[in-house]
Amino acid sequence: MSAEAPTAPEISTTIATSDELAAERAHLVTSRAALKAMRERAEQLFSVGDQVAGDAYTAEQLGRQMAQRIKELSDDPAVPLFFGKLTMGAERWHIGRRHVSDAVGEPLVLDWRAPMSRRFYQASVRDPQEVAVRRRFGWSPAGAGGTTALTSFEDEHLDSGQELGTDSAILTAEIERPRVGPMRDIVATIQPEQDELVRADLEDTICVQGAPGTGKTAVGLHRAAYLVYLHRERLRRSGVMIIGPNRAFLHYISAVLPALGELEVSQSTVAELLDHLPVRAEDGVAAATLKHDARMAQVLHRALWARIARPAGPITVSDGSYRWRVDEGVLRRVVDEVRREQPPYALGRERVRARVVGLLQRQSEARRGDSPPDSWLRKMGKVKAVADLLDHCWPAVTPQQLLADLYTDAEALSRAADGLLSPDEQELLHWPKPPRSLRTAPWTAADAVLADEIAGLLDRPAGFGHIVVDEAQDLSPMQARALARRSGHGSLTILGDLAQGTTPWAARDWRDMLGHLGRPDGRIVPLSTGFRVPAAVVALANRLLPALDVAVPPARSLRRDGSLEVTESADVVAAARTALTREGSVGVIAADAAVPDVLDALHAAGLEPSELDGDGRLTVVPATMVKGLEYDHVIVLEPAAIVAAEPRGLHRLYVALTRAVTSLIVLHTEPLPEPLRV
Ligand SMILES: Nc1ncnc2c1ncn2[C@@H]1O[C@H](COP(=O)(O)OP(=O)(O)OP(=O)(O)O)[C@@H](O)[C@H]1O
């Protein structure tokens, strides 16, 4: 974190005396030396470990863990080693991003996730938790050499009734600092309501509803880091997954967890996770909406289980000079029994095979008087009579095959969809002509979600210990089910804002979404303090809320400093040029179709705009890609065009208007959308 030297807050705080500041700097020097020593010890162990590890696997595991440990112990001079301090009676605890201890194991810096550190975030005058003084440190922004210096501190004497809360100058400086580059961690200034969520138990599924900029993404990422710290071994095995809306967003947040020392958390979009087929076509809105509807889960379940048929006759199997026979009635009982057990479909097929082989085995044992070897059992499982039986009564099927059959065979679809989908809806699913091959079929993105549902009926997918889902309001019921399947016995952190839902299937109610995510009792928690969007800009965006048809609590912005300008002009070049004279990043948000022209105009003016994912100061962002991102200065072009571009265009505009950290300029030549007119 870098923060400017704090200005004096209204509530009196201890003025940093030069002696005290010198003592804190000395502690920093000691801590840095101790961290270096820890790293050297780890490196030494690493080289010794090379020689003592037993087998190759253990050596590799050990090597990986040690290399990871050394990385965790690296000291980035651009990142403050500690940001806070607690005085509790005679004890002093510095709080930082990682644990540092001296040669005899005495802690010099506590990891922000350690139980003791919780008091740094939670102690208050009303509930001081034995904390007499909470100190926050101010650091200079990392300069040219990438080094940050300890410049100041700010104390709250909780023991004499002083509490700054969100009036902390250091918090204010952190919130107001210019944003360039990827998202940064907020460990130094996590607020009590956020901390409650970050430290929720691993077993807890929580769903955070928060207006734009209330720190949902930040909370989700810090919760992941917290859980990995507390349950390292367990979560290393099962894994933690962060799901975001698109690659640009994942790129934007990608630096946060590594900065917190966590390198092993995976990130993915839903589409990347459900990569079952080559997407070659696009559905119309009606077909896509239908495919994302929860009813499809029932249709697919029926279609799959309708493949199971009753055995139509006995089987006989030649085995050397013997012939074994299993009657039709017995076979029927086997199939019925397995069916009643409701295993995953593919497992059911293997169960039927194993039971039929078991019946053959019993006959062989009765005749031969001893148990056949395993190789005999394997052979019997594959003999033609058994294979034919399985292919008839429990046929193997792939997700693609089942879907293609439903899309081409109107009768099969009508049986599976009976009472669930209307004839018109069934027609929406129908392929007019059968594809030449499954590989070249006109698969759509929604088909990948359906294929995943089928894959989940065939076999249980491997799950994660914890999943963080950002922008969850945009998930369809079918996508939510895909995540539910992958969270197995684990838990979820669900982050979103119903007002920012832009997909045709966007959630209108969190309880419904929790149901689809398999956690109907998950805790729904609001976050209401906005850290990004200046109050004047929030006020403008809030005018859209009544038209968005969702019940969400309004946000309270912490930022009084920003500016808002609504101008009748199309001169994006002039607006961008002015914005670039100020400090921080500039984002130009336009309807997707207008982006090429905007880029051309800015290029022609020599302003060197970058497209999304670029690292320049000026970025042109299509409106459909801006979710979750933020820029110091935002220029929103032609709101009416953004609204007109899609059915939930007003929601999209709400997202676009809430990306600004410092200033928002709205440029328009067409009339503004009705709710924005004065
Ligand atoms: N406690 C905090 N201290 C300092 N900055 C914070 C704090 N909480 C959030 N922020 C900052 O506020 C900005 C918005 O946070 P974040 O992106 O997590 O919000 P969000 O609720 O996910 O927003 P959106 O709904 O628009 O995606 C970020 O720059 C983040 O670093």
The ligand as an ORCA input file, in Angstrom:
! r2SCAN-3c Opt
* xyz 0 1
  N     -11.557     -1.039      3.132
  C     -11.081     -0.476      2.056
  N     -10.022      0.332      2.102
  C      -9.530      0.934      0.995
  N     -10.032      0.758     -0.227
  C     -11.098     -0.046     -0.336
  C     -11.675     -0.706      0.786
  N     -12.717     -1.459      0.346
  C     -12.770     -1.284     -0.982
  N     -11.798     -0.434     -1.394
  C     -11.512     -0.011     -2.753
  O     -12.707      0.378     -3.362
  C     -12.698      0.028     -4.738
  C     -13.903     -0.811     -5.053
  O     -13.743     -2.090     -4.482
  P     -14.288     -3.390     -5.208
  O     -13.889     -3.397     -6.625
  O     -13.932     -4.538     -4.353
  O     -15.847     -3.092     -5.120
  P     -17.065     -3.933     -5.678
  O     -18.121     -3.858     -4.637
  O     -16.607     -5.272     -6.096
  O     -17.478     -3.056     -6.920
  P     -18.343     -3.447     -8.239
  O     -19.718     -3.824     -7.785
  O     -18.357     -2.204     -9.025
  O     -17.612     -4.551     -8.914
  C     -11.384     -0.702     -4.980
  O     -10.431      0.196     -5.473
  C     -10.986     -1.153     -3.603
  O      -9.591     -1.291     -3.471
*
